[in-house]
Amino acid sequence: MQHTFRILTALLVGATIAACDTGGGAPIGDDGSYEGSLTQMDPRMEDGSAYVEHSISLEAGQQLELSLDSDDFDAYLQVRDPNGEVLTEDDDSGNDTNAHLTVMAPTSGSYTILANSFGPNEFGAYTLHVRRESMGEVVGVYRGELDMNDPKSFSEFAYPTETLEASAGDFYEIILMSAEFDAYLVVQDENGLPIAEDDDSGGATNSQVSLPIAVDGTYTIIIKSYDDYAGGAYTLTILRGDGDAAAGSMAVEQLTGSLSNESPILFEDSTPYETHVLDLKGGDEIDVTMIAADFDAYLQIWDADGNSLVQDDDSGGGLNARVSMMVPADGTYQIIANSYSAEARGDYSLTVRTRSISAEIEAGNVVLFNGSLSSESETMQDGSPYEAHEIEAEAGERLEITLTSGSFDSYLMVFDADNNKIAEDDDSGGGLDAQLFVTIPDDGTYRIVANSYGEMAEGPYLITVRR
């Protein structure tokens, strides 16, 4: 998706934002939460908005996850590399008007986090949440310029490219970052077949591809923008890992298939499809991308009874499809590789990523609540059904709560012991799923409410709480 970029410079003539703490913002040490405030005495951006700098040391290959929360102003986040170049920025990807982003460090050094407001003359207290995670060994960093004046013809390979020599069994993470255009990443095999494409999986408008290597060979990485008329500076980083190190305990499998005249046909629209069967555990995460050069890909995940839990047409970039979901319960699931058109024929590839959270559950870092909304459920004032689940939490604890369902439009709420609503969300979890990042104000018992956006909704759901 194309976004409008907000590149900010210091208001003072000759002043630049260096990768160090200049007072006002505490340097970041260990992961955790840091309190701060924007005041009228802080330096200003070109648009008149105040900002505070925090310096943080990162190792090459570390992924940095940040959230900037404030009840006083519309939060805005920006991250700059050790050279002062903007890597990424975000406005409202957190809850309400809070900011949330992830960014990968291509090189070791001191980076700068800017805690900022979206508009001028906005001041007040904020909390900056910081978490780092190693993504693997950096094997290549490439910086360049996507020239807007160059012809943008994909078939003529006018875009910048890099090559990757890889062996079967290798696993790579490839990240394309730019603060000046909406990054778009394509990986081709030796035959010129696209085996991976991505738009925004790297956080904000950055691209990230998880690439398991099935065959020895030379792979081509194509650097593009989502908008053919946008360009600017970019950083391409390639990391190598063993799968767990590179993908955060995520297993990746590459599958291929072909739709033909012999393929079965879906009853409702006469489109051809193929089925790939997986056994999955409740609470696991699954992410599937379908790439096809010859037709408009369409992708679904069904449960064992043939009920469609999630489906997509073009979220994989171009005419490719991508779906992701939290698995609602243990069982057998079906990936349906399909097409948008009944006449579609040709080869396709599937990249299937699954992430098990069983170890996190055992360690107490993840709590799951299963349930089902029905005509027997209690209802809100608007007639929508709900179920409530209790959890004990401590003051200052940071909870990531996701409500997912393949049957209804999820709506998520959190209440304190006095029945005061402290957070709510509709679709921040992607698709029709809900997601909240909640900082617990006081020790006590909290209620997590699984609700639906519509009053007639029914069906199973899963709540995942990450501490």
HELIX and SHEET records of a PDB file:
HELIX    1   1 PHE A  154  GLU A  156  5                                   3    
HELIX    2   2 ASP A  244  ALA A  247  1                                   4    
HELIX    3   3 SER A  358  GLU A  362  1                                   5    
SHEET    1   A 4 GLY A  32  LEU A  38  0                                        
SHEET    2   A 4 GLY A 124  SER A 134 -1                                        
SHEET    3   A 4 GLN A  62  ASP A  69 -1                                        
SHEET    4   A 4 ALA A  99  MET A 104 -1                                        
SHEET    1   B 4 TYR A  51  LEU A  58  0                                        
SHEET    2   B 4 GLY A 109  SER A 117 -1                                        
SHEET    3   B 4 ALA A  75  ARG A  80 -1                                        
SHEET    4   B 4 VAL A  86  ASP A  90 -1                                        
SHEET    1   C 4 GLU A 137  LEU A 146  0                                        
SHEET    2   C 4 GLY A 232  GLY A 241 -1                                        
SHEET    3   C 4 PHE A 171  MET A 177 -1                                        
SHEET    4   C 4 SER A 207  PRO A 212 -1                                        
SHEET    1   D 4 THR A 161  ALA A 166  0                                        
SHEET    2   D 4 GLY A 217  SER A 225 -1                                        
SHEET    3   D 4 ALA A 183  GLN A 188 -1                                        
SHEET    4   D 4 PRO A 194  ASP A 198 -1                                        
SHEET    1   E 4 MET A 250  LEU A 259  0                                        
SHEET    2   E 4 GLY A 346  ARG A 355 -1                                        
SHEET    3   E 4 GLU A 285  ILE A 291 -1                                        
SHEET    4   E 4 ALA A 321  MET A 326 -1                                        
SHEET    1   F 4 TYR A 273  LEU A 280  0                                        
SHEET    2   F 4 GLY A 331  SER A 339 -1                                        
SHEET    3   F 4 ALA A 297  TRP A 302 -1                                        
SHEET    4   F 4 SER A 308  ASP A 312 -1                                        
SHEET    1   G 4 VAL A 366  LEU A 373  0                                        
SHEET    2   G 4 GLY A 459  ARG A 466 -1                                        
SHEET    3   G 4 ARG A 398  THR A 404 -1                                        
SHEET    4   G 4 ALA A 434  THR A 439 -1                                        
SHEET    1   H 5 GLU A 378  THR A 379  0                                        
SHEET    2   H 5 PRO A 385  ALA A 393 -1                                        
SHEET    3   H 5 GLY A 444  SER A 452 -1                                        
SHEET    4   H 5 SER A 410  PHE A 415 -1                                        
SHEET    5   H 5 LYS A 421  ASP A 425 -1                                        
END                                                                             
